[in-house]
Amino acid sequence: MAAPTLEMEPVEPQSLKKLSLKSLKRALDLFSPIHGQFAAPDPESKKIRMSHKINVEYCGIKTASGQTSRQANSGAADTGNQGSVPSNALALAGPADSRDSQRGGAQNALVVGPSLQPKGQNDVGTSGKSSAITSASAPFSERLTTSAIIERIPSKWPRPVWHRPWKNYRVISGHLGWVRSVAFDPSNNWFCTGSADRTIKIWDVASGRLKLTLTGHIEQIRGLAVSSKHTYMFSAGDDKQVKCWDLEQNKVIRSYHGHLSGVYCLALHPTIDILLTGGRDSVCRVWDIRTKMQIFALSGHDNTVCSVFTRPTDPQIVTGSHDTTIKFWDLRYGKTMSTLTHHKKSVRAMAPHPKEHSFASASADNIKKFSLPKGEFLHNMLSQQKTIINTMAVNEDGVMATGGDNGSLWFWDWRSGHNFQQAQTIVQPGSLDSEAGIYALSYDVTGTRLISCEADKTIKMWKEDETATEQTHPLNFKPPKDIRRF
């Protein structure tokens, strides 16, 4: 005869999310601070206590009026309180204005732990007994657990400033390849773009018309910079070449040789005649503009140096790399001052604030803000773009723009880190949807126009929507509960 089989009750299939929420609820119920609080005061019982002036104490200890705790307990029962107070449980003290509690004070109540008074005062008392802070005479806040009395502090997170939304007002086409870099002329009359079609084109800012095309590179151009002190423009590309163009003659007058692989980023020092280039050879090279000499090869990164910016004061050079680190360099000695390891993914873009001593760095995991000169972490931006961020730019009004590989262009309030607008670029007719990547962003000198260089071979110009008001585009902001560091 076969043994009877036990029929198992069918178990309801539950998702991992549901199980984790149940577990969270159990933990909350178990550790909730409500357990440490007293019940809400009952006005009826308070009236009874006031009328009879009963001070309930522990068993065996006399009250100020001379009656024992048993008499007090029986008196409390007679007044209508249900049940008597057990001898091993701490009862509530009488009202603060009753004479008994004032006279009894710290002398006649039970000590709950070591005395919190200074040692010299322990032996002083009218009857010679040691006095101590007790549960009955201690203030209400001391008798509760810390978690029970902590008030929820309102968020001190800065409220973002209202900014007008930005809109695309012009699309310029002319390049035959991905547009990889952009730089503005200090006079704000023209800007130049470098492309995968191996040309540099110079455009008029006001009309968007093509003024000039420069050829000379044999690979795509990834970095451009225009000097504010000379009539020079600098370009760098995947062909390992760094070139200096004289804009009066429109030709290359110097080349800087030394990079062992493609050059990904380029920057000019604001006060000294030096040029900085970073590339796939994991080195940031410092060049003397005039003599074409390499001053330093700043080596220390383990992977491609893909972003660099310079400052007139220490740290004069800041580099971001595919090895996820940001390094501060001392230009006097050509050595690393400090290394920031906050990011988990490649730091492809960095942007210093034009006025404040701070900068932002963008990675696929997060956009982070750091102070200068020490590089202290300030906070993360309050949203995640969830794409590879190739480029970012900040203007003086505190509007930061970030461009992603998926064509998303997000606008942020610099001070609070609030994302106030999410725009999606529209690809040029005839292009694939996958060609929506934004590779370079730059504000003009005034900070009122923004230029984006894209994978659909176009250059798009953006400006603020003048018709927008705080009523038509309200600010939807919720202050964060906590700021994640990593």
C-alpha positions as CSV (number, residue, x, y, z in Angstrom):
1,M,0.0,0.0,0.0
2,A,1.5,3.3,-1.1
3,A,2.1,6.0,1.5
4,P,-0.5,8.8,1.3
5,T,1.0,11.9,-0.4
6,L,0.5,15.3,1.2
7,E,-1.1,17.7,-1.1
8,M,0.7,21.0,-1.1
9,E,-1.3,24.2,-1.1
10,P,-0.8,26.2,-4.3
11,V,1.7,29.0,-3.7
12,E,0.9,32.3,-5.4
13,P,3.7,33.2,-7.8
14,Q,5.2,36.5,-6.6
15,S,7.6,38.8,-8.4
16,L,10.9,39.8,-6.9
17,K,9.7,43.4,-6.6
18,K,6.6,42.3,-4.6
19,L,8.7,40.1,-2.3
20,S,11.2,42.9,-1.7
21,L,8.4,45.4,-1.0
22,K,6.9,42.9,1.6
23,S,10.3,42.6,3.2
24,L,10.6,46.3,3.4
25,K,7.2,46.7,5.0
26,R,8.1,44.1,7.6
27,A,11.3,45.9,8.4
28,L,9.5,49.2,8.6
29,D,6.9,47.7,11.0
30,L,9.6,46.2,13.1
31,F,11.9,49.2,13.4
32,S,9.3,52.0,13.1
33,P,10.0,54.9,15.5
34,I,6.3,55.0,16.6
35,H,7.0,52.1,19.0
36,G,9.2,54.4,21.2
37,Q,6.5,57.0,21.6
38,F,3.9,57.3,24.3
39,A,0.2,57.2,23.5
40,A,-1.6,60.4,22.8
41,P,-2.6,62.3,25.9
42,D,-6.2,61.6,27.1
43,P,-7.8,64.8,28.4
44,E,-10.3,62.9,30.5
45,S,-7.6,61.1,32.5
46,K,-5.7,64.3,32.9
47,K,-8.7,65.9,34.5
48,I,-9.0,63.1,37.0
49,R,-5.2,63.3,37.8
50,M,-5.5,67.1,38.3
51,S,-8.5,66.8,40.7
52,H,-7.0,64.1,42.9
53,K,-3.3,65.0,42.6
54,I,-2.1,61.5,42.7
55,N,1.6,60.8,42.1
56,V,1.9,57.2,41.2
57,E,5.3,55.7,42.2
58,Y,7.0,52.4,42.3
59,C,6.1,49.8,44.9
60,G,7.8,50.3,48.2
61,I,8.9,54.0,47.7
62,K,7.0,56.7,49.6
63,T,5.7,59.7,47.8
64,A,6.1,63.3,49.1
65,S,2.8,63.2,50.9
66,G,3.9,60.1,52.9
67,Q,1.6,57.5,51.4
68,T,3.0,54.2,50.0
69,S,2.8,53.2,46.4
70,R,0.2,50.6,47.2
71,Q,-2.1,53.3,48.7
72,A,-1.4,55.4,45.7
73,N,-2.2,52.5,43.4
74,S,-5.5,51.8,45.2
75,G,-6.3,55.6,45.1
76,A,-5.7,55.6,41.4
77,A,-8.1,52.6,41.0
78,D,-10.8,54.4,43.0
79,T,-10.7,57.4,40.8
80,G,-11.9,55.5,37.8
81,N,-8.7,54.4,36.1
82,Q,-9.2,50.9,34.8
83,G,-6.9,48.3,36.5
84,S,-4.0,49.1,38.9
85,V,-0.5,50.0,37.9
86,P,1.7,46.9,38.1
87,S,4.6,47.2,40.6
88,N,7.3,46.4,38.0
89,A,6.2,48.9,35.4
90,L,7.2,52.6,35.3
91,A,4.1,54.8,35.7
92,L,3.6,58.4,34.4
93,A,4.5,61.2,36.8
94,G,1.9,63.6,38.0
95,P,1.2,66.9,36.4
96,A,4.0,69.5,36.4
97,D,2.1,72.0,38.5
98,S,1.1,69.6,41.3
99,R,2.7,70.3,44.7
100,D,3.6,66.7,45.3
101,S,5.7,66.4,42.2
102,Q,7.3,69.7,42.9
103,R,8.2,68.7,46.5
104,G,9.1,65.1,45.7
105,G,11.5,66.2,43.0
106,A,14.5,64.1,42.3
107,Q,14.8,62.8,45.9
108,N,11.9,60.3,46.1
109,A,11.7,58.8,42.7
110,L,13.5,55.7,41.3
111,V,16.9,56.2,39.7
112,V,17.0,54.9,36.1
113,G,20.7,54.5,35.4
114,P,23.8,56.4,36.4
115,S,23.5,60.0,37.6
116,L,23.9,62.7,35.0
117,Q,24.8,65.4,37.5
118,P,28.3,66.5,38.4
119,K,30.0,64.4,41.1
120,G,30.1,67.1,43.6
121,Q,26.4,67.5,43.7
122,N,25.6,63.8,44.3
123,D,25.9,64.0,48.1
124,V,24.0,67.3,48.6
125,G,20.4,67.0,49.7
126,T,18.0,67.9,52.5
127,S,17.7,64.3,53.9
128,G,21.3,63.3,53.0
129,K,20.1,60.8,50.3
130,S,21.7,60.9,46.9
131,S,19.7,62.8,44.3
132,A,19.8,61.9,40.6
133,I,18.0,62.6,37.4
134,T,15.1,60.3,37.3
135,S,12.6,59.1,34.8
136,A,9.8,61.0,36.5
137,S,11.7,64.3,36.7
138,A,13.5,64.1,33.4
139,P,12.1,66.2,30.6
140,F,9.8,64.5,28.1
141,S,12.4,64.6,25.3
142,E,15.0,62.7,27.4
143,R,12.5,59.9,28.2
144,L,12.0,59.1,24.5
145,T,14.3,57.4,22.0
146,T,16.2,59.8,19.7
147,S,14.5,58.5,16.6
148,A,11.0,59.1,18.1
149,I,11.6,62.8,18.8
150,I,13.5,63.8,15.7
151,E,11.5,66.1,13.5
152,R,11.7,65.9,9.8
153,I,13.9,68.8,8.8
154,P,12.6,70.6,5.7
155,S,14.9,70.2,2.7
156,K,17.5,73.0,2.4
157,W,18.2,72.1,-1.2
158,P,18.3,75.3,-3.3
159,R,15.2,75.9,-5.3
160,P,16.1,76.2,-9.0
161,V,15.9,79.5,-10.8
162,W,13.2,79.5,-13.5
163,H,14.8,79.4,-17.0
164,R,13.1,79.8,-20.4
165,P,12.9,76.6,-22.4
166,W,15.3,76.5,-25.4
167,K,14.1,75.9,-29.0
168,N,15.8,75.0,-32.3
169,Y,15.6,77.9,-34.6
170,R,18.1,77.0,-37.4
171,V,19.6,73.9,-39.0
172,I,22.8,74.3,-41.0
173,S,23.8,71.6,-43.4
174,G,27.0,71.6,-45.5
175,H,29.3,69.0,-44.0
176,L,29.6,65.5,-45.6
177,G,30.3,63.7,-42.4
178,W,29.6,63.6,-38.7
179,V,30.2,67.1,-37.2
180,R,32.6,66.4,-34.3
181,S,33.8,69.8,-32.9
182,V,32.9,73.5,-32.7
183,A,34.6,76.7,-31.5
184,F,33.5,80.3,-31.4
185,D,35.5,83.4,-32.4
186,P,36.1,85.7,-29.4
187,S,34.5,88.6,-31.4
188,N,31.3,86.4,-31.7
189,N,31.0,87.1,-35.5
190,W,31.7,83.5,-36.7
191,F,32.2,80.0,-35.5
192,C,34.1,77.0,-36.9
193,T,33.2,73.3,-37.0
194,G,35.3,70.3,-37.7
195,S,33.9,67.2,-39.3
196,A,34.6,63.5,-40.2
197,D,34.7,64.7,-43.8
198,R,38.2,66.1,-42.9
199,T,37.3,69.7,-43.4
200,I,37.0,72.7,-41.1
201,K,34.2,75.1,-42.1
202,I,33.7,78.7,-40.9
203,W,30.2,80.0,-40.6
204,D,28.6,83.4,-40.0
205,V,26.8,83.4,-36.6
206,A,24.0,85.9,-37.5
207,S,23.0,84.4,-40.9
208,G,24.4,80.8,-40.7
209,R,26.0,81.2,-44.1
210,L,29.3,79.4,-45.0
211,K,32.2,81.7,-45.1
212,L,35.2,79.4,-45.7
213,T,36.3,75.8,-45.9
214,L,39.8,74.7,-44.8
215,T,41.3,71.4,-45.8
216,G,44.5,69.8,-44.6
217,H,43.6,67.0,-42.1
218,I,43.5,63.5,-43.4
219,E,41.1,62.1,-40.7
220,Q,38.1,63.4,-38.8
221,I,38.7,66.6,-36.7
222,R,37.8,66.1,-33.0
223,G,39.1,69.3,-31.4
224,L,39.0,73.0,-32.3
225,A,40.0,76.2,-30.4
226,V,40.3,79.9,-31.5
227,S,42.9,82.1,-29.8
228,S,41.6,85.3,-28.2
229,K,45.1,86.9,-28.4
230,H,46.3,86.0,-31.9
231,T,44.7,85.4,-35.3
232,Y,45.2,81.7,-34.8
233,M,42.9,78.7,-34.8
234,F,44.0,75.3,-33.6
235,S,42.7,71.9,-34.8
236,A,43.4,68.3,-33.8
237,G,42.1,65.0,-35.2
238,D,42.4,61.3,-35.6
239,D,45.4,61.6,-37.9
240,K,47.6,62.3,-34.8
241,Q,48.1,65.9,-36.1
242,V,47.7,69.1,-34.2
243,K,47.7,72.2,-36.5
244,C,47.9,75.9,-36.1
245,W,46.0,77.9,-38.7
246,D,46.7,81.6,-39.5
247,L,43.3,83.1,-40.2
248,E,44.8,86.1,-42.1
249,Q,46.4,83.7,-44.7
250,N,43.9,80.8,-44.2
251,K,46.7,78.2,-44.1
252,V,48.6,76.0,-41.7
253,I,51.6,77.7,-40.3
254,R,52.7,75.2,-37.6
255,S,52.2,71.5,-36.9
256,Y,52.8,69.9,-33.4
257,H,54.2,66.4,-33.7
258,G,54.4,64.0,-30.8
259,H,51.1,62.2,-30.3
260,L,51.3,58.5,-31.0
261,S,47.6,58.1,-31.8
262,G,44.4,60.1,-32.5
263,V,44.0,63.4,-30.7
264,Y,40.6,63.7,-29.0
265,C,40.5,67.0,-27.2
266,L,42.2,70.4,-27.4
267,A,42.3,73.5,-25.2
268,L,44.1,76.9,-25.0
269,H,45.4,78.3,-21.8
270,P,43.7,81.7,-21.1
271,T,46.8,83.6,-20.1
272,I,49.9,81.8,-21.3
273,D,50.8,80.9,-24.9
274,I,50.5,77.2,-24.5
275,L,48.2,74.6,-26.1
276,L,46.9,71.4,-24.5
277,T,46.0,68.2,-26.4
278,G,44.8,64.9,-25.1
279,G,44.5,61.7,-27.1
280,R,44.3,57.9,-27.4
281,D,47.9,57.5,-26.3
282,S,46.6,58.3,-22.7
283,V,48.8,61.4,-22.5
284,C,47.9,65.1,-22.2
285,R,50.6,67.0,-24.1
286,V,51.5,70.7,-23.4
287,W,52.9,72.6,-26.3
288,D,54.5,76.0,-26.7
289,I,52.5,77.7,-29.4
290,R,55.4,79.7,-30.9
291,T,58.3,77.3,-30.9
292,K,56.3,74.1,-31.5
293,M,58.1,72.5,-28.6
294,Q,56.5,70.0,-26.3
295,I,56.8,71.4,-22.8
296,F,55.3,68.4,-20.9
297,A,53.8,65.0,-21.6
298,L,51.4,64.7,-18.7
299,S,51.3,60.9,-18.3
300,G,49.3,59.1,-15.6
301,H,46.0,58.2,-17.1
302,D,45.5,54.5,-18.0
303,N,43.3,55.1,-21.0
304,T,42.3,57.7,-23.6
305,V,42.3,61.4,-22.5
306,C,39.0,62.6,-24.0
307,S,38.3,65.9,-22.2
308,V,40.5,68.8,-21.0
309,F,40.0,72.3,-19.8
310,T,42.4,75.0,-18.5
311,R,42.3,77.7,-15.9
312,P,44.6,80.7,-15.1
313,T,45.1,79.5,-11.5
314,D,45.9,76.1,-9.9
315,P,44.9,73.5,-10.9
316,Q,45.7,74.9,-14.3
317,I,45.0,71.7,-16.2
318,V,42.1,69.3,-15.6
319,T,41.8,66.2,-17.7
320,G,39.1,63.5,-17.9
321,S,39.7,60.1,-19.3
322,H,38.2,56.8,-20.4
323,D,39.8,55.3,-17.3
324,T,36.9,56.9,-15.3
325,T,39.2,59.4,-13.4
326,I,39.7,63.1,-13.5
327,K,43.2,64.4,-12.8
328,F,44.3,67.9,-11.7
329,W,47.8,68.8,-12.9
330,D,50.4,71.3,-11.7
331,L,51.7,73.1,-14.7
332,R,54.9,74.2,-13.0
333,Y,56.2,70.7,-12.4
334,G,54.1,68.7,-14.9
335,K,52.9,66.4,-12.1
336,T,49.5,65.3,-10.8
337,M,48.1,67.3,-8.0
338,S,45.1,65.0,-7.2
339,T,42.9,62.4,-8.8
340,L,39.1,62.2,-8.6
341,T,37.7,58.7,-8.8
342,H,34.0,59.4,-8.3
343,H,32.8,58.2,-11.8
344,K,32.2,54.6,-12.7
345,K,32.3,55.1,-16.5
346,S,34.4,57.2,-19.0
347,V,34.5,60.9,-18.3
348,R,33.9,62.1,-21.9
349,A,32.9,65.7,-21.2
350,M,33.7,68.4,-18.7
351,A,32.7,72.0,-18.4
352,P,33.9,74.7,-16.0
353,H,31.5,77.4,-14.9
354,P,32.4,80.8,-16.5
355,K,32.0,82.6,-13.1
356,E,32.1,80.2,-10.2
357,H,35.0,78.1,-9.0
358,S,33.4,74.8,-9.9
359,F,33.1,72.4,-12.9
360,A,30.8,69.6,-14.0
361,S,31.9,66.3,-15.4
362,A,29.7,63.9,-17.4
363,S,29.8,60.2,-17.7
364,A,27.3,57.5,-18.7
365,D,26.6,56.8,-15.0
366,N,26.0,60.4,-13.8
367,I,26.7,64.1,-14.1
368,K,28.7,65.4,-11.1
369,K,29.6,68.8,-9.9
370,F,33.0,69.5,-8.1
371,S,34.4,72.6,-6.5
372,L,37.7,74.2,-7.5
373,P,40.6,74.2,-6.7
374,K,40.5,71.2,-4.4
375,G,38.0,69.1,-6.4
376,E,35.6,68.5,-3.5
377,F,32.5,66.6,-4.6
378,L,29.4,68.9,-4.4
379,H,26.5,66.8,-5.7
380,N,25.1,64.8,-8.6
381,M,22.6,66.3,-11.0
382,L,19.1,65.3,-9.9
383,S,18.3,63.2,-13.0
384,Q,20.1,60.7,-15.1
385,Q,20.2,61.1,-18.9
386,K,20.8,57.3,-19.3
387,T,22.9,57.6,-22.4
388,I,26.6,58.2,-23.2
389,I,27.1,62.0,-22.8
390,N,29.6,63.2,-25.4
391,T,29.6,66.9,-24.6
392,M,28.4,69.7,-22.2
393,A,28.5,73.5,-22.0
394,V,27.6,76.1,-19.3
395,N,26.7,79.7,-19.8
396,E,26.9,82.6,-17.3
397,D,23.2,82.4,-16.5
398,G,23.7,79.0,-15.0
399,V,22.1,76.9,-17.8
400,M,24.1,73.7,-18.5
401,A,23.4,71.8,-21.7
402,T,24.4,68.1,-22.2
403,G,24.3,66.2,-25.4
404,G,23.9,62.4,-25.6
405,D,24.6,59.7,-28.1
406,N,20.8,59.1,-28.6
407,G,20.1,62.7,-29.7
408,S,18.9,63.9,-26.3
409,L,19.7,67.4,-25.4
410,W,19.0,68.1,-21.7
411,F,19.1,71.6,-20.0
412,W,19.9,71.9,-16.3
413,D,19.9,74.6,-13.7
414,W,23.5,74.8,-12.5
415,R,22.9,75.7,-8.9
416,S,20.3,73.1,-7.9
417,G,21.1,70.4,-10.5
418,H,17.5,70.3,-11.6
419,N,16.8,69.2,-15.2
420,F,14.2,71.7,-16.5
421,Q,14.0,70.7,-20.2
422,Q,14.6,67.5,-22.2
423,A,14.8,68.1,-25.9
424,Q,15.2,65.4,-28.6
425,T,17.0,66.4,-31.8
426,I,15.3,65.6,-35.1
427,V,17.5,64.0,-37.7
428,Q,17.9,65.5,-41.2
429,P,15.6,64.0,-43.8
430,G,17.3,61.0,-45.4
431,S,19.3,60.2,-42.3
432,L,18.8,57.1,-40.0
433,D,17.2,57.6,-36.6
434,S,20.4,56.1,-35.1
435,E,22.3,59.1,-36.5
436,A,20.9,61.4,-33.9
437,G,24.0,61.6,-31.7
438,I,25.2,65.0,-30.5
439,Y,29.0,65.3,-30.5
440,A,29.8,68.9,-29.6
441,L,28.0,71.8,-27.9
442,S,29.1,75.4,-27.5
443,Y,27.5,78.6,-26.3
444,D,28.4,81.8,-28.1
445,V,30.3,84.6,-26.2
446,T,27.0,86.1,-24.9
447,G,25.6,82.8,-23.8
448,T,22.3,83.4,-25.6
449,R,22.9,81.0,-28.5
450,L,23.8,77.3,-28.3
451,I,25.2,75.3,-31.2
452,S,25.0,71.5,-31.4
453,C,27.1,69.4,-33.8
454,E,25.4,66.2,-34.8
455,A,25.8,62.8,-36.4
456,D,23.3,63.6,-39.1
457,K,25.9,66.0,-40.6
458,T,24.0,69.1,-39.5
459,I,24.7,72.0,-37.1
460,K,21.7,73.1,-35.1
461,M,21.3,76.5,-33.5
462,W,19.2,76.9,-30.3
463,K,18.0,79.9,-28.4
464,E,15.6,80.7,-25.6
465,D,11.8,80.8,-26.3
466,E,11.0,84.5,-25.7
467,T,7.2,83.8,-25.5
468,A,7.5,81.4,-22.6
469,T,6.5,82.5,-19.1
470,E,6.4,80.9,-15.7
471,Q,2.7,80.2,-16.2
472,T,3.0,78.5,-19.6
473,H,6.1,76.5,-18.5
474,P,5.8,76.0,-14.7
475,L,8.8,74.8,-12.7
476,N,8.2,71.2,-11.6
477,F,10.7,70.6,-8.9
478,K,10.8,68.2,-5.9
479,P,13.8,68.6,-3.6
480,P,15.8,65.3,-3.2
481,K,15.7,63.3,0.0
482,D,19.3,62.4,-0.2
483,I,22.2,62.9,-2.6
484,R,24.1,59.9,-3.8
485,R,27.8,60.4,-3.8
486,F,28.7,57.7,-6.3
